[in-house]
Amino acid sequence: MKTAITEMLGIDVPILAFTHCRDVVAAVTKAGGMGVLGAVAHSPEQLEIDLAWIEAEVGDKPFGIDLIVPAKYAGSDGGGFTIDDVRALIPAEHRAFVDDILRRYDVPPLADRGDRVPGRGEWGDGGGRAAPFSAAQADSLLEIALAHRPSLVVNALGPPPAHMIERTKEEGRLVGALAGKAQHAERHVNVGVDIIIAQGAEAGGHTGEVGTMVLIPEIVDAVAPVPVLGAGGIGRGRQMAAAMALGAAGVWCGSVWLTTDEAETHPVVKQKFLKATSSDTVRSRSRTGKPARQLRTAWTDEWDDPTHPQPLGMPMQPLLVGEALARIDRAAYRAGSGAEQLTNYFVGQIVGSMNQTKSAAQVVFDMIDEFIETVQALGHQLDV
């Protein structure tokens, strides 16, 4: 396939896979698309390890990395607080509420610091380290990334900071950014972003409120000729064809990889995904402090109850709940545990179609096959 995205990135098919799992990054990249490693929950040490592993797996094929630096967060005026600074801001009422949830659902404490579930929101001790979802935290990860060879660096919340764009382009890499409104996309382009990801409200994780069908053409028209990737509710070839009919030069998919063979998704959560319908997600601030679509469970219901404390902002909320989520994930391995009712993860409305486990490469191949069939069927409708 040949589009502005395949030409710009040097890939065979215009499918970009956002994932926190390095195995999925490698599998999609080797299948002709482009894996993009979501690194916000990585420590600098783990990011170094994963990037070196990906490079060894994919050879000279291109891959990307996704960081999160929101436009506004606690302490953003000064570059972001440390973890200790943020923890000092968390009200006692919210700490007590989290403790009460864990007590009522019989979630035991973690045995020791080695008993963590990696990459699922546990931020560890403070020690003066930068808080999660802050410019200071992302800067250290960015420098590690640029010491390797990802060809695309993406910011997932708001326009990338000027220094992030400058450093990335100094190294000859491309910059991408997600947008939930046409105005956001225009702002991204004005600061030098090369690729816009138009992410509709159906998507998993942090989303706006505009649906993908409306959003893609709005953004395409607003930023032309800058190429646009369609995102949100895309996990099949028919949806890919629809996105490209709306003007997108490719697609950005995240949720669909969560039930693949390679995914590191918690097994209890994976089974929930496989059984879920497209109505079983909710936009909730309960994990990160900003609206993020995720599987609706007892966890989101507890935080959505108006009689309970409301979620804090970013980055206070992830620091408040990080230990609790790690405890929930660990306890959910026990059959019949109350933690099974709580455990969840980010996922989009496409979860209703994610009812079969398959390899990440097979997802790519199936999408392309269905895309071709869809486009050919549409072409036949024009035959006279």
C-alpha atoms as one frame of an Amber mdcrd trajectory, in Angstrom:
protein
   0.000   0.000   0.000   1.152   3.519  -0.709  -0.073   6.497   1.316   1.514
   9.631   2.733   2.111   7.699   5.972   3.781   4.665   4.420   6.000   6.965
   2.380   6.898   9.154   5.358   7.613   6.273   7.748   9.004   3.718   5.311
   6.499   0.985   6.189   4.507  -1.443   4.046   0.999  -0.910   5.447  -0.379
   2.212   7.186  -1.193   0.538  10.492   0.444   1.924  13.634   0.112  -0.083
  16.832   0.196   1.775  20.125   1.058  -0.684  22.893   2.829  -0.926  26.220
   4.154  -4.359  25.240   7.476  -4.595  23.438   6.505  -7.966  21.930   3.539
  -6.362  20.169   5.760  -3.522  18.917   8.115  -6.023  17.335   5.378  -8.273
  15.935   3.456  -5.461  14.214   6.642  -3.898  12.875   7.795  -7.205  11.399
   4.334  -7.689   9.872   4.760  -4.503   7.843   3.106  -1.941  10.097   4.753
   0.138  12.811   4.752  -0.624  16.520   4.816   2.345  18.903   5.913   1.653
  22.473   3.878   3.455  25.137   6.570   4.371  27.650   4.836   6.464  30.290
   4.970   3.685  32.903   8.551   2.707  32.088  11.422   3.475  34.387  14.496
   4.801  32.572  16.219   1.478  33.187  13.349  -0.590  31.789  12.993   1.669
  28.759  16.677   1.164  27.947  16.201  -2.595  28.132  13.033  -2.648  26.029
  14.325  -0.373  23.280  17.497  -2.433  22.922  15.365  -5.604  22.732  13.038
  -4.114  20.105  15.972  -3.018  17.954  17.476  -6.491  18.107  14.125  -7.985
  17.071  13.142  -5.686  14.199  16.536  -5.012  12.622  16.424  -1.906  10.445
  12.605  -1.673  10.372  11.176   1.559  11.846   9.319   1.756  15.159   8.098
   4.538  17.420   7.754   5.618  21.038   4.874   7.383  22.803   5.365   9.656
  25.802   2.747  11.587  27.774   3.295  15.226  28.680  -0.092  16.866  29.290
  -0.445  20.581  28.600  -1.600  21.202  32.183  -0.963  19.207  35.337  -0.087
  19.851  38.963   3.158  21.798  39.036   3.332  22.241  35.249   4.273  25.916
  35.573   7.562  24.842  37.101   8.148  21.750  34.985   6.369  19.403  37.362
   6.595  18.423  41.011   8.577  15.498  42.334   6.742  12.392  43.494   7.212
  13.510  47.097   5.767  16.954  46.287   2.648  15.439  44.749   2.078  12.922
  47.518   2.079  15.781  50.006  -0.887  17.308  48.133  -3.114  14.224  48.318
  -5.977  14.761  50.835  -6.329  12.343  53.715  -9.971  11.799  52.692  -8.875
  10.316  49.376  -6.278   8.074  50.986  -8.938   6.785  53.368 -11.342   6.144
  50.489  -8.805   4.037  48.596  -8.025   2.093  51.773 -11.756   1.523  52.257
 -12.168   0.139  48.727  -9.333  -2.309  49.293 -10.779  -3.352  52.647 -14.322
  -3.878  51.350 -13.132  -6.005  48.431 -10.670  -7.931  50.607  -7.543  -6.933
  48.665  -4.408  -7.890  50.637  -1.218  -5.802  50.741   1.680  -6.680  48.466
   4.105  -9.080  50.064   7.186  -6.989  49.223   8.495  -4.597  46.577   9.323
  -7.523  44.327   5.636  -8.461  44.300   4.686  -5.702  41.852   2.838  -5.974
  38.562   5.139  -4.079  36.179   3.848  -1.318  33.993   0.440  -1.006  35.637
   0.724   2.305  37.503   2.975   1.551  40.496   5.328   4.509  40.816   7.443
   3.387  43.752   9.109   5.514  46.381   9.629   9.233  45.873  13.313   9.814
  46.394  13.103  13.194  44.632  12.149  11.591  41.304   9.928  13.487  38.864
   6.222  12.762  39.140   4.515  10.661  36.452   2.860  12.489  33.543   5.236
  15.455  33.902   7.705  17.161  31.582  10.602  16.291  33.882   9.724  12.595
  33.820   9.227  12.569  30.040  12.521  14.394  29.426  14.579  11.594  30.936
  12.702   9.020  28.847  13.056  11.145  25.723  16.836  11.286  26.051  16.997
   7.502  26.381  14.708   7.096  23.368  16.813   9.417  21.218  19.929   7.458
  22.132  18.221   4.585  20.316  16.580   4.772  16.908  12.799   5.177  17.054
  11.866   7.126  13.954   8.683   8.587  15.474   8.153  10.247  18.866   4.528
  10.872  19.850   2.995  12.940  22.642  -0.385  11.666  23.756  -1.801  14.618
  25.719  -1.720  18.074  24.234   0.907  19.684  22.019   4.444  18.395  22.598
   6.568  20.908  24.545   8.811  23.053  22.327  12.014  21.514  23.676  10.644
  18.013  23.007  10.034  18.903  19.366  13.411  20.627  19.021  15.371  17.726
  20.530  13.514  15.144  18.463  14.023  16.996  15.198  17.667  17.683  16.028
  18.088  13.914  15.937  16.271  13.644  12.607  13.146  11.964  13.979   9.482
  12.710  13.245   7.036  14.058  15.821   3.406  12.974  16.202   0.621  14.089
  18.515  -2.916  13.001  19.311  -5.835  15.397  18.885  -9.480  15.167  19.930
 -10.544  18.437  18.290  -9.655  20.238  15.069  -8.369  23.188  17.118  -5.978
  20.890  18.943  -4.677  19.517  15.651  -4.076  23.028  14.295  -2.159  23.892
  17.461   0.007  20.805  17.034   0.852  21.646  13.433   1.656  25.253  14.354
   4.361  24.081  16.775   5.919  21.718  14.241   4.207  18.325  14.602   4.668
  16.125  11.514   1.822  13.612  11.932  -1.581  14.126  13.567  -3.478  11.251
  15.183  -7.187  12.130  15.107  -8.508  10.158  18.060 -12.255   9.885  18.490
 -14.156   9.334  21.717 -14.525   5.593  21.000 -10.823   5.071  21.688  -9.319
   3.542  24.798  -7.262   5.669  27.161  -7.342   9.461  27.178  -9.964  10.727
  24.740 -12.100  13.731  24.008 -15.823  13.729  23.338 -16.041  13.925  19.515
 -16.717  10.685  17.650 -14.261   9.354  15.076 -16.657   9.629  12.105 -17.002
  13.376  12.681 -13.482  14.063  13.916 -11.324  12.632  11.119 -12.638  14.805
   8.254 -12.633  17.883  10.488  -8.970  17.395  11.313  -7.987  16.367   7.777
  -9.497  19.588   6.443  -7.944  21.674   9.220  -4.324  20.534   8.829  -3.919
  19.535   5.155  -1.428  18.636   3.730  -0.071  17.276   7.069  -0.942  13.534
   7.106  -3.539  12.301   9.570  -3.957   8.895  11.200  -7.477   7.864  12.188
  -7.904   6.461  15.702 -10.769   5.417  17.938 -12.975   2.400  17.283 -10.623
   1.031  14.623  -9.600  -2.608  14.806 -10.912  -4.154  11.591 -10.352  -3.635
   7.897 -13.794  -2.123   7.316 -13.092   0.515   9.946  -9.689   1.153   8.418
 -11.338   1.653   5.020 -13.850   4.046   6.561 -11.090   6.092   8.199  -9.191
   6.370   4.941 -12.364   7.238   3.021 -12.705  10.138   5.466  -9.252  11.365
   4.476  -6.889   9.607   6.861  -3.609   8.329   5.411  -3.545   5.393   7.819
  -4.766   4.212  11.211  -3.534   4.229  14.800  -4.836   1.262  16.797  -4.362
   0.535  20.491  -7.086  -1.567  22.094  -7.111  -4.349  19.505  -3.637  -5.553
  20.564  -4.693  -6.133  24.195  -6.131  -9.584  23.503  -3.340 -10.774  21.205
  -1.089 -13.692  22.050   1.863 -11.366  22.690   0.051  -8.892  24.941   1.030
  -8.677  28.593  -2.566  -7.908  29.562  -3.524  -9.277  32.982  -5.171 -12.675
  32.300  -8.312 -11.779  34.275  -8.645  -8.500  32.381  -8.006 -10.248  29.066
 -10.883 -12.626  29.753 -13.106  -9.663  30.608 -12.159  -8.029  27.309 -12.921
 -11.193  25.343 -16.423 -11.317  26.864 -17.172  -7.575  26.808 -19.514  -5.723
  24.475 -18.984  -2.282  23.006 -21.235  -0.903  25.786 -18.972  -2.122  28.592
 -16.552   0.825  28.661 -16.704   4.210  30.365 -14.694   7.438  30.292 -13.418
   7.789  33.838 -10.808   9.847  35.679 -10.296   7.057  38.216  -6.891   5.855
  36.962  -5.020   8.962  35.779  -7.004  12.034  36.816  -8.009  12.822  33.219
 -10.934  11.274  31.317  -9.740   7.931  29.953 -11.903   5.228  28.413 -11.549
   1.909  30.222 -13.480  -1.223  31.053 -16.319  -0.484  33.427 -15.900  -2.473
  36.637 -16.508  -2.043  40.358 -13.403   0.214  40.381 -14.923   2.799  38.038
 -18.317   2.488  39.709 -16.786   3.298  43.100 -15.192   6.481  41.761 -18.278
   7.509  39.771 -20.523   7.334  42.855 -21.374  10.986  43.675 -21.381  10.200
  47.412 -17.694   9.227  47.248 -14.627  11.483  46.873 -14.103  12.487  43.256
 -10.854  11.638  41.417  -7.987  14.076  41.823  -6.171  15.725  38.940  -3.070
  14.505  37.146  -0.538  13.466  38.454  -2.073  13.226  41.946  -4.616  10.534
  41.017  -2.106   8.032  39.558   0.099   8.440  42.615  -2.914   8.014  44.883
  -4.107   4.796  43.250  -0.902   3.280  41.863  -0.200   1.018  44.828  -3.874
   0.051  45.063  -4.037  -0.959  41.390  -0.913  -3.078  41.806  -2.494  -4.780
  44.816  -5.734  -5.367  42.910  -3.929  -6.880  39.932  -1.898  -9.175  42.138
  -4.910 -10.312  44.190  -7.040 -10.898  41.073  -4.938 -13.959  40.244  -6.801
 -15.740  43.068 -10.054 -17.284  41.843 -13.064 -15.823  43.596 -11.141 -12.835
  44.905 -13.019  -9.573  45.411 -10.220  -7.980  43.427 -11.607  -9.657  40.302
 -14.558  -7.263  40.517 -12.235  -4.247  40.626  -9.522  -5.042  38.119  -9.762
  -3.225  34.799  -7.649  -1.475  32.184  -7.849   1.090  29.409  -9.775  -0.137
  26.377 -11.944   1.368  23.645 -15.386   0.492  22.354 -13.799  -1.819  19.779
 -13.577  -4.284  22.702 -16.933  -5.659  21.532 -15.138  -7.091  18.475 -12.121
  -8.368  20.416 -13.646 -11.760  21.140 -10.901 -14.031  19.844  -7.241 -14.334
  20.804  -4.848 -14.266  17.862  -1.295 -13.174  17.135  -0.541  -9.488  16.583
   0.700 -10.280  13.068  -2.569 -12.049  12.294  -4.488  -8.954  13.396  -2.479
  -6.933  10.861  -3.031  -9.486   8.079  -6.770  -9.769   8.819  -7.154  -5.990
   8.801  -5.441  -5.681   5.434  -7.452  -8.539   3.901 -10.749  -7.037   5.074
  -9.622  -3.557   3.970  -8.939  -4.825   0.437 -12.266  -6.695   0.297 -14.121
  -3.587   1.479 -12.488  -1.248  -1.007 -13.076  -3.710  -3.858 -16.734  -4.085
  -2.873 -17.159  -0.325  -2.887 -15.514  -0.166  -6.295 -17.978  -2.712  -7.663
 -20.837  -0.472  -6.589 -19.585   2.101  -9.067 -19.520  -0.339 -11.985 -22.047
   0.456 -14.668
